[in-house]
Amino acid sequence: MTMQTRNQMTVTVDDVVARESRHVLQTYKRNPVTFVRGQGVRVWDADGREYLDLLSGIGVAALGHAHPALARAVAEQAQTLIHTSNLFYHPYQGQLAERLAALSGLPRAFFCNSGTEAVEACLKFARRYWFTKGAPRAEFIALTESFHGRTFGSLSVTATEHYRTPFEPLLPTVKFVTVNDPAALTAAVSASTAAIIAEPIQGEGGVRPLTPAFAAAIRDACARSGALLIADEVQSGLGRTGQPFYATVLGLKPHLVAIGKALGGGVPIGAALVSQEVADTISFGDHGSTYGGNLLACRAGLCVLDELAGGLIDHVRKVGACFEQRLKAVAARHAIVKEVRGAGLMWGLDLGRDATPVVPAALERGVIVNRTADTVVRLLPPLVITEADADEALGRLDAALGAVGAVA
Ligand SMILES: Cc1ncc(COP(=O)(O)O)c(C=O)c1O
C-alpha cells in the first residue's frame, strides 16, 4: 500500500519500515502498523484499515484524535507564536498553573516536557526542601513494580531490573518496598527519608491500584517522619480514573505531584505540581527547561483542562462504570483472564501468563491495546470514548481473547 508524504512523494509501508530500520536507533520493537490519520477514538492505517483505539498513545490522546478545539488552539498558536523561552513572560503559563492549582489543590507548577522530567523535578524539589531546611535528607522510598521514567533520577526509583541494570550505578539512596505491604513501608521510612514516591495506580507495573491500607501506611509514615510524598500521576491523573487525581481517592495529600501524558492531549508537556511548603524552599535557578511550558504546549494544556472542567471528568465517571461492567463481562467469558484491575478508564486484564499474543490478535480485529508487566493487557482509551464505541471495541477485544485462548 502506498501513501503520500508531506512533499507529495509516494512511499510504501515497506519504505517506512526499511528507512527506520536503517536510521532510527532501535530502542522500540514496533507493531507492524503505520497509522496515518485519526478521528475521535478511531485511527486509520496506511492501508485505510480502521481501528478503535483503546490505548490513546499510552494515555496521551485524552481528547481522542483530531479533536477540533485542540487542533484549532494548536494551529492558531503555531501561526502566532510558538516559543520564546523561560527568559520571558507569556500569557498562558500562569493561566495553566492557576487552573492546575484549582484542580489539584497544589498552588504552584513547574513545567517541563514529559513525565520523566516531571518526576525528576519532584525528586530534585524534595532534596532541595530538606537542603533549604538545613537538614539534608538523601533517601527516597520507592515501590516494587513501579515505573517513573527513563532518565537517571526517574530510573533510580523505577523497580524493573531490565530497565535498570544496563545503566547502573543509579542513585544509591533509593530503598524499594514491596507494593501494598504496609508493614514493609512502615519499617522502611525513617528520619532520613526525603520522600516516598508512588503511583496511586501503578501503570506500567500492571495497572495495580494501591490498597487503602497501604495508602494509610504512607500517610502515617509521612506524618511520623516528615518525609514528603510524591504522587506520580503521570498515567493515573487528569481525569483518567473519573477523578482529577487518584491520590485523593486514596485519601492521600501529596506535597508534589508529577503529571504529563494527557496534559497536552498529544503535545508534549509535563509538570511538577508543588505545595506552598515545598515551593517556599525553592530559589531562582534551582531548576529549568528550555522548552518547558512554552506557548504552544500551554495552549494545548489549557484546551485539555477546558474539556476536563466542561464535563469530561463526569463523562469518564459515567462511561467508566459501563466500561468496567462490560470489560468484566468479557473477562468472565475467558478462562485466560485471571484478574481485572483498575478504575474509570484505566484497566488491566491480568492473564497470569505472557499477554504478548493478545496485541496482534486485537490489531487484526481492529482494536488497539497494549501489553505491560509481561502478563497484563492494558486499556487506556481516550477519555471521550462513548458507551457505543466502548461496546464495539470491547466486542473486538472479546474476539481477540477468544482467538488467543483457543490456541493456549
Ligand atoms: C507513572 C509514570 N511516570 C512517568 C512516566 C514517564 O513518562 P514519559 O514517558 O513521558 O517520560 C510514565 C510513562 O509511562 C508513567 O506511566
PDBQT file of the ligand as one rigid body, heavy atoms in Angstrom, charges set to zero:
ROOT
HETATM    1  C1  LIG A 501       3.581   6.709  36.047  1.00  0.00    +0.000 C 
HETATM    2  C2  LIG A 501       4.543   7.187  35.007  1.00  0.00    +0.000 A 
HETATM    3  N1  LIG A 501       5.515   8.046  35.351  1.00  0.00    +0.000 NA
HETATM    4  C3  LIG A 501       6.387   8.507  34.462  1.00  0.00    +0.000 A 
HETATM    5  C4  LIG A 501       6.347   8.103  33.146  1.00  0.00    +0.000 A 
HETATM    6  C5  LIG A 501       7.347   8.630  32.154  1.00  0.00    +0.000 C 
HETATM    7  O1  LIG A 501       6.720   9.473  31.267  1.00  0.00    +0.000 OA
HETATM    8  P1  LIG A 501       7.434   9.886  29.883  1.00  0.00    +0.000 P 
HETATM    9  O2  LIG A 501       7.475   8.659  29.043  1.00  0.00    +0.000 OA
HETATM   10  O3  LIG A 501       6.531  10.961  29.327  1.00  0.00    +0.000 OA
HETATM   11  O4  LIG A 501       8.783  10.395  30.233  1.00  0.00    +0.000 OA
HETATM   12  C6  LIG A 501       5.358   7.207  32.741  1.00  0.00    +0.000 A 
HETATM   13  C7  LIG A 501       5.303   6.728  31.347  1.00  0.00    +0.000 C 
HETATM   14  O5  LIG A 501       4.713   5.758  31.020  1.00  0.00    +0.000 OA
HETATM   15  C8  LIG A 501       4.427   6.731  33.691  1.00  0.00    +0.000 A 
HETATM   16  O6  LIG A 501       3.468   5.870  33.367  1.00  0.00    +0.000 OA
ENDROOT
TORSDOF 0
